[in-house]
Amino acid sequence: MLYAILCYNSEAIVSSWTQEQDDAVMARLGAVHDRLAREGKLGPAARLLPTTTATTLMKGRQPPLVIDGPYAETKEQLLGFYVVDCAGLEEALEIAKDLERANPGLGGYEIRPVSLFLPGTGVK
């Protein structure tokens, strides 16, 4: 089953890291990525650019409202995500724990099952 692991952290803290601190975190995360890739479990993963680069389309309005910035003001922001192929939730939780050990701090990892939608083929 596919799971999305959504990575939340304080953007203010992460953006205050020195290049050396950021490189160290990315190296630790790289070790987890490499293991997951060898095991055939790693799907798409992305590190999102800062929320200052975001644009949001607000639903429920006619015409839809487009605003600069993220949807909500919060202490933690969605900074990236992984898609992993796991036998079940317990395995996805173990992967999230590995990611947390590589990148400790505030925030958290939200884990959600994913239904894959491929146009023309339906939902899997």
N, C-alpha and C positions, 0 to 999 in steps of 0.2 A: 504494500500500500504506500502511496505517496503521502508525505507530510510536508507542510510548509513550516519552517522554523523562522519566526519573525524576530529580529534582533532589536531590542529597545535599549537605549542608553541616554544619558544626558549629553545632548549635542554640545552644550557649553563646555563640559569636561573633556569630551573627546577632541573638540577643536582646539583646546588649550594644550594638548600634548605636544611635546617637542617632536621633531622628525625622528629622533632616536627612539622615543617612547612609542610612537606610532609604528615604526619599523619592527620593534620588539614584539608588540601585540600581533602585528600581521605575520611575523615569523612563527609565533606560537599557533595562530590560527591556521597558517599554512601546513603545519604538521598534522593538524586534524583533517584539513582538506585532503592532503595527500593520502592519508589512511582511508578516508571515505571513498576516494576515487579508486584506490587499489581494490577495495571491497565491492566496487560497482554500485555504491549507494548514493553517490553525489550527483545530483542533477544541477539545474541552474542555480547560481548563487550571485548575489550582487551587493556591492557596497553603494548605498545611495549617496548622492551629493547632498550638501546641507539644505535644510528646509528653506533657506533664503532663496534657493533656486526653484522652489516648488510653485506650481500653479494649481488651483483647485477649482473644479466645476461643481457648483452647489446644486444639488437636485431639488426638485419640487418647486421650481420657479419657472415662470414663462415670461420672457425667455430665460434660459438658465443663466445663473450669475457666475462669472468667472472672477476669481480673486487671486491676488499674489499670495504666496505662502502656503503653509500646510493647513489642513482642515481645522485642527484644534490646537489651542495653546496648552501644552502639558509640560511637566517636568522632564519626561523622557520622550524621545522621538524615535520613530521607526528609522533605523539607520541602515538596515540591510535585511536580506533574507536568504534562506537556503531552501531548496527542494530536495528531500532525501527519500530514498526508497527503502522502507523498513518492513519487517515482519509484523509489527504492531506498535502501539503507543509506547510500550515499555522501551523498545529499542530507540524510538525517536527521543524519548526522555533522556536516555543515556547519551545520545549524540548531543543534545542540548547541554547536558552537564559537562561534556568534554569541551564544548565551545565556551561555556562559562568559565571553566578553569583556565582556558587560554586567554580569556578577555574578561577578567573580573571587574566588578564595579557596580554602579547603580543600574537600575533598569531590570530587564528580564528577557526571557525567551518565551514567546507565545507559540504553542505548537497546535497546528490545525490539520486535520485530514484534508486532502485535496482530491477533488473530482476533476479529472483531466477532460477538458472539452477541446475536441479537434473538429473544426468546421467540416461538415460533410460526413462525419463518422459518429457523431453523438457524444454522450458523456460516458466516460469509463471510470 
